[in-house]
Amino acid sequence: METSTGKRKVRIGVLGGFRGMTMIGWCVRNPDRAEVVAICDFSEHAQKSVKEFLEKERYNATLYRDFEQFLCHDMDAVVLANYANEHAPYAIRCLEKGLHVFSEVLPVQTLDEAVRLAEAVEKSGKQYFYAENYCYFPVAAEMKRLYRQGALGEVEYAEGEYVHNCAEGWQFITYGNPAHWRNTMSAFYYCTHSIGPLLHITGLRPVKVTGFELPRNAMSDAIGAKGGSGAIEMVTLENGAVVKSFHGLTLRRNSVWYCLYGTKGRAESEREAAGGFGTAKLFLQKDTAEHPGGEWARYRPRIAGGEPIDGEFGVEGEFSSRVLKEDPAKREEDLGHGGSDHYTMDNFIKAVCGEPADVIGIYEALDMAFVGLFGYFSALEGGKSVEIPDFRDPAVRERFRGDRRCTDPKVAGEQLLPTCTAGTPDVPQEVYARMKKLYEESVNAK
């Protein structure tokens, strides 16, 4: 379908009416580029919220509860915003149907799914876009620009953190369901917010990982989360550099932070807890011909280029600064996550339309996810260093066909793994009953 400007308008279907509202909102705000034509969710509450939003916006889209009916709708691409452990099966179905796929975090939960998903992408010839939105933070995009142009030299060491205390709102994201993926996942599973941006910045592949698990804590007990409270992966990249990836969902304080040491400089975001703009600001030190090791800057970068916002610039031993005023007319739409949600959809639509785009494709997505998957295998073996396979090679991935090791009983079967290295805990049913009651009371109060 073409717009009045002659450009193609992409017809979008959205699976998942909760997280999917962000992508629906993007399409509503960009009517010349995309149109939501179908939305699918089994939840009555989600259906009601979506319907109310569409009525408010005077926007037409067909609502479905049944995925098979949804899949038959006339559309070009599907946004997968359903449960994180179920993205791969639906992505495969959509690719086989000839649809482009925008997949939310995470791409797969088993190596067998990874084999079949890679094959489906290759066979389809369609776009597979992994929506790891933390890669599209302005600071992450700026670090990638600096690194790829050589300003930081070759990476030697890097760190990424994603610590998100979800305990207070656990009832809203698990509904008191003991089998919900958040309750049954290992601490290593949700890893791509911490490791993803660093892999995307450098373009390097992870080749080895050693995993360390943080034990369950009082918050884990209180909400019924069966995995450890956090995980650390020490990752070796293909150039020999080492990366520390740290993430957790039931730790007391939040933290989002990235740092990269290169042979010519260092770049890092401010920590989320630093106040002010937090992760929106970048601190940079780099070598230059005029000032070897001496130039520094602290500024808010624009993800789309141009002059930075709110900057301080100087050289070692001196202080000079300037403040750059933000031009509201140039500010990109902020749909959440520091504006990064705008850029995931923006780049996906560009890719579908054959325009230049910053894409995280299937192999890079698997590299990101494998850090956690193999990190957990390492932790289960007492912290033994394990190799991370490269699924770009069909012969390599063939070795993992049928490998369903995971913590999801519905998928793993006899290959079921414990939810943490100490074993799967026995959580009293009263915990889930209490979480369900809290969720139902909040829904009924609205």
C-alpha positions in Angstrom: 0.0 0.0 0.0 1.3 3.5 -0.9 0.7 6.8 1.0 -0.1 10.2 -0.6 3.6 10.8 -0.7 4.2 7.8 -2.9 6.0 5.8 -0.1 4.9 2.4 0.9 2.7 2.1 4.1 3.4 -1.1 5.9 0.3 -3.0 7.2 1.1 -4.2 10.7 -0.4 -6.9 12.9 0.3 -6.9 16.6 0.4 -10.0 18.8 0.1 -8.9 22.4 -2.0 -6.0 23.5 -0.1 -5.1 26.7 3.5 -4.5 25.5 2.2 -4.1 22.0 0.5 -0.8 22.9 3.8 0.9 22.4 4.1 -0.3 18.8 0.4 0.4 18.1 1.0 4.0 19.4 4.0 4.4 17.1 1.8 3.5 14.1 -0.9 5.8 15.2 1.6 8.7 15.3 3.2 7.7 12.0 0.2 7.2 9.7 2.1 7.8 6.5 4.5 4.9 7.2 2.5 2.2 8.9 -1.0 1.1 9.7 -2.1 -1.4 12.4 -4.7 -3.6 10.8 -5.0 -6.4 13.3 -4.4 -7.0 17.0 -4.5 -10.3 18.8 -4.6 -11.0 22.6 -6.3 -13.8 24.6 -6.7 -11.5 27.7 -10.1 -9.9 28.1 -8.5 -7.1 30.1 -5.9 -6.4 27.3 -8.7 -6.5 24.7 -10.7 -4.0 26.6 -7.7 -1.6 27.0 -6.9 -1.9 23.3 -10.5 -1.3 22.2 -10.7 1.8 24.4 -7.5 3.2 22.9 -8.6 2.6 19.4 -12.0 4.3 20.0 -10.3 7.3 21.6 -7.9 7.6 18.6 -10.8 6.9 16.1 -8.6 4.2 14.7 -9.8 1.1 12.9 -8.2 -2.3 13.5 -9.6 -5.8 13.7 -9.3 -7.5 17.2 -8.7 -11.2 17.5 -8.5 -13.7 20.4 -7.5 -16.6 18.1 -4.0 -16.5 16.6 -4.9 -18.7 13.6 -7.6 -16.2 12.6 -5.2 -13.3 13.2 -2.5 -14.9 11.0 -4.9 -15.1 8.1 -5.5 -11.3 8.1 -4.2 -9.4 5.1 -1.0 -7.8 6.4 2.7 -7.3 5.6 4.4 -7.7 9.0 3.8 -8.8 12.6 5.0 -7.3 15.9 5.5 -10.1 18.4 4.8 -8.6 21.8 3.5 -11.7 23.5 5.2 -13.7 26.3 9.0 -13.6 26.0 9.4 -17.3 26.1 7.0 -17.8 23.2 8.4 -15.5 20.5 10.2 -18.1 18.5 7.3 -20.4 17.7 5.1 -17.5 16.6 8.0 -15.9 14.6 8.5 -19.2 12.7 4.7 -19.3 11.9 4.7 -15.7 10.7 7.9 -16.2 8.5 6.4 -19.3 7.0 3.3 -17.2 6.1 5.5 -14.8 4.3 5.4 -12.0 6.9 8.2 -9.8 8.2 8.8 -10.2 11.9 9.5 -7.7 14.6 10.3 -9.7 17.7 10.4 -8.3 21.2 12.8 -9.6 23.8 13.8 -12.5 23.8 14.3 -14.3 20.5 14.3 -18.0 21.7 14.3 -20.0 24.9 16.0 -23.2 23.6 18.7 -24.1 21.1 16.3 -26.2 19.1 14.1 -23.1 18.6 17.2 -21.2 17.6 18.0 -23.8 14.9 14.4 -23.7 13.5 14.1 -19.9 13.7 17.4 -19.3 11.8 16.3 -21.7 9.1 12.9 -20.0 8.9 14.5 -16.6 8.5 16.9 -17.8 5.8 14.1 -19.7 3.9 11.6 -16.8 4.0 13.8 -14.0 2.7 11.8 -11.7 5.0 13.0 -9.2 7.5 13.6 -10.5 11.0 14.1 -7.6 13.4 15.1 -8.2 17.0 13.7 -5.3 19.1 16.4 -5.1 21.7 15.5 -1.5 22.5 18.4 -0.8 24.9 20.6 -0.8 21.8 18.7 2.2 20.6 19.2 4.4 23.7 20.8 7.7 22.5 24.0 6.9 24.5 24.2 3.4 23.1 23.7 4.7 19.5 26.4 7.4 20.1 28.8 4.8 21.5 28.3 2.7 18.4 28.9 5.7 16.2 32.1 6.6 18.0 33.3 3.0 18.1 32.6 2.2 14.4 34.4 5.4 13.3 37.5 4.4 15.3 37.4 7.1 17.9 37.7 4.6 20.7 40.1 2.2 19.1 39.7 -1.5 19.6 37.6 -2.6 22.6 39.6 -4.2 25.4 37.0 -4.4 28.2 33.4 -3.4 28.6 30.5 -3.7 31.2 26.8 -3.6 30.9 24.2 -3.6 33.6 20.4 -4.0 33.6 19.0 -4.4 37.1 15.3 -3.8 37.4 13.5 -4.4 40.6 10.2 -5.8 39.4 9.0 -7.1 42.8 6.5 -4.3 43.6 4.7 -4.8 40.3 5.0 -8.5 40.0 1.3 -9.1 40.2 0.7 -7.0 37.1 3.2 -8.9 34.9 2.6 -12.5 36.2 -1.1 -12.3 37.2 -0.5 -14.8 40.0 0.2 -17.6 37.5 2.7 -20.1 38.9 3.6 -21.2 35.3 4.2 -17.6 34.0 7.6 -17.4 32.3 8.8 -14.8 34.8 8.2 -17.2 37.6 9.9 -20.2 36.0 12.9 -18.6 34.2 16.5 -18.8 35.4 18.3 -15.6 36.4 20.3 -15.9 33.2 17.4 -15.8 30.7 16.7 -12.1 30.5 20.2 -11.1 29.5 20.0 -9.0 26.3 19.4 -5.7 27.9 22.8 -5.8 29.5 24.9 -7.6 26.9 23.0 -6.6 23.8 24.1 -2.9 23.5 27.8 -3.8 23.9 27.6 -6.5 21.1 25.7 -4.1 18.9 28.2 -1.2 19.6 31.2 -3.3 18.7 29.8 -5.7 16.1 31.8 -8.5 17.7 30.7 -12.0 18.4 30.8 -13.6 21.9 32.9 -16.8 21.8 33.1 -17.9 25.4 31.2 -17.3 28.6 31.4 -18.1 32.3 28.2 -17.7 34.4 27.7 -16.8 38.0 24.4 -16.8 39.8 23.1 -14.6 42.6 21.0 -16.7 45.0 17.3 -16.2 45.5 16.4 -13.6 48.1 13.5 -12.5 50.3 11.8 -10.7 47.4 12.0 -13.8 45.3 10.3 -15.8 48.0 7.6 -13.1 48.5 6.6 -13.0 44.8 7.1 -16.6 43.8 10.0 -16.1 41.4 11.9 -19.4 41.2 15.1 -18.2 39.6 18.1 -16.6 41.2 17.9 -12.9 42.0 20.5 -12.0 39.4 23.2 -13.3 37.1 26.7 -12.3 35.9 28.2 -13.4 32.6 31.9 -12.9 31.9 32.1 -13.0 28.2 35.1 -13.3 25.8 34.6 -11.6 22.4 36.2 -12.8 19.2 39.0 -10.2 19.4 39.9 -11.4 22.9 38.2 -8.5 24.8 36.3 -9.3 28.0 32.8 -8.1 28.8 31.0 -8.2 32.1 27.2 -8.5 31.8 25.2 -8.1 35.0 21.4 -8.3 35.2 18.6 -9.1 37.7 14.9 -8.7 38.4 14.6 -9.1 42.2 17.5 -6.9 43.5 16.7 -4.0 45.7 18.0 -1.1 43.5 17.7 -0.4 39.7 20.7 0.2 37.5 21.2 0.7 33.8 24.8 1.5 32.8 27.2 0.8 30.0 31.0 1.3 29.8 33.5 0.6 27.1 37.4 0.8 27.3 39.1 1.0 24.0 42.7 1.4 22.9 42.1 5.0 22.1 39.5 6.1 24.7 36.7 5.3 27.1 33.0 6.0 26.9 30.3 5.3 29.5 26.8 6.3 30.3 25.8 7.9 33.5 24.1 5.5 35.8 20.3 5.4 36.0 20.5 6.3 39.7 22.8 9.3 39.0 19.7 11.6 38.8 18.9 14.2 36.2 19.1 12.6 32.8 20.7 9.4 34.0 21.5 7.1 31.1 20.7 9.9 28.6 24.2 11.4 29.2 27.5 10.1 27.9 31.0 10.6 29.4 33.7 10.4 26.8 37.5 10.4 27.0 39.6 9.9 23.9 43.0 10.4 22.3 43.4 13.1 19.6 46.4 14.3 17.7 46.3 17.6 19.5 45.6 16.2 23.0 46.7 12.5 23.3 44.5 11.0 26.1 43.3 14.5 27.0 40.0 15.3 25.4 36.9 14.8 27.4 33.2 15.5 27.0 30.0 15.0 29.0 26.8 15.5 26.9 23.4 14.3 25.9 23.7 12.9 22.4 21.0 12.9 19.8 20.4 9.4 18.4 19.8 10.8 14.9 23.0 12.9 14.9 23.4 16.6 14.9 24.5 18.8 17.7 24.4 17.2 21.2 22.2 18.5 24.0 23.4 20.0 27.3 27.1 19.5 26.7 30.4 20.2 28.6 33.7 19.8 26.7 37.3 20.3 27.7 40.9 18.9 27.8 42.9 17.4 30.6 44.0 20.0 33.1 41.6 22.6 31.7 37.9 23.3 32.0 35.8 24.7 29.2 32.1 24.2 28.8 29.2 25.1 26.6 25.5 24.4 27.0 23.6 23.5 23.8 19.9 24.3 23.9 17.5 21.6 22.7 15.4 22.4 19.7 12.0 20.9 20.5 11.2 20.7 16.8 14.0 18.2 16.3 13.2 16.0 19.3 12.1 12.5 18.3 8.9 11.0 19.6 9.4 9.4 23.0 7.2 6.3 23.3 9.1 5.0 26.3 12.5 3.6 27.3 14.2 6.9 26.8 13.0 7.2 23.2 14.5 3.9 22.2 11.1 2.4 21.5 10.6 4.9 18.7 13.8 3.8 17.0 13.0 0.1 17.1 9.8 0.6 15.1 11.4 3.3 12.9 14.3 1.1 11.8 12.0 -1.9 11.3 9.7 0.0 9.0 12.7 1.3 7.1 14.1 -2.2 6.7 10.8 -3.6 5.5 10.6 -0.8 2.9 14.2 -1.5 1.7 15.6 1.7 3.2 18.9 2.0 5.1 18.3 0.9 8.6 20.1 -0.1 11.8 18.9 -3.7 12.1 19.6 -6.4 14.7 19.1 -9.5 12.6 18.6 -13.1 13.5 22.3 -14.1 14.1 23.1 -11.1 16.2 19.9 -11.7 18.2 21.0 -15.3 18.9 24.5 -14.1 19.9 22.9 -11.9 22.5 20.5 -14.6 23.8 23.2 -17.3 23.8 25.3 -15.3 26.4 22.5 -16.0 28.9 21.6 -19.5 27.7 25.2 -20.7 27.8 26.0 -18.6 30.9 23.4 -20.8 32.7 24.9 -24.0 31.3 28.2 -22.7 32.7 26.8 -21.9 36.1 25.2 -25.4 36.3 28.7 -26.8 35.8 30.1 -24.8 38.7 31.3 -21.8 36.6 33.1 -23.8 33.9 33.9 -21.7 30.8 31.9 -22.8 27.8 32.0 -22.0 24.1 29.2 -20.0 22.5 28.3 -21.5 19.0 28.0 -19.4 15.9 24.7 -20.2 14.3 25.6 -18.5 11.1 27.2 -21.9 10.2 24.5 -24.5 9.4 26.8 -27.3 10.3 27.4 -25.8 13.8 23.7 -25.3 14.5 22.8 -28.8 13.4 24.5 -30.1 16.5 21.9 -28.4 18.6 18.8 -29.6 16.7 16.4 -31.2 19.3 18.2 -29.4 22.2 15.3 -28.2 24.3 17.1 -27.6 27.6 15.3 -24.8 29.5 13.2 -24.2 32.6 9.9 -24.3 30.9 8.2 -27.7 31.5 5.9 -27.3 28.5 8.8 -27.1 26.1 11.7 -29.0 27.8 10.0 -32.3 28.5 12.7 -34.7 29.8 15.4 -32.0 29.2 13.9 -29.8 31.9 16.5 -27.7 33.8 16.1 -26.5 37.4 15.2 -22.8 37.8 18.4 -22.1 39.7 21.7 -23.9 40.4 20.4 -24.9 43.8 17.4 -26.6 42.3 13.8 -25.6 41.7 12.4 -24.3 44.9 9.0 -25.4 46.3 7.0 -22.2 46.5 3.8 -22.3 48.6 0.6 -21.9 46.5 -0.5 -19.2 48.9 2.2 -16.9 47.4 0.6 -17.1 43.9 -2.9 -16.9 45.4 -1.9 -13.6 47.0 -0.4 -12.2 43.8 -3.5 -13.2 41.9 -5.7 -11.5 44.4 -3.6 -8.3 44.2 -3.9 -8.3 40.4 -7.6 -8.9 40.3 -8.2 -6.2 42.9 -6.2 -3.7 40.8 -8.1 -4.6 37.6 -11.5 -4.4 39.3 -10.7 -1.1 40.8 -10.3 0.5 37.4 
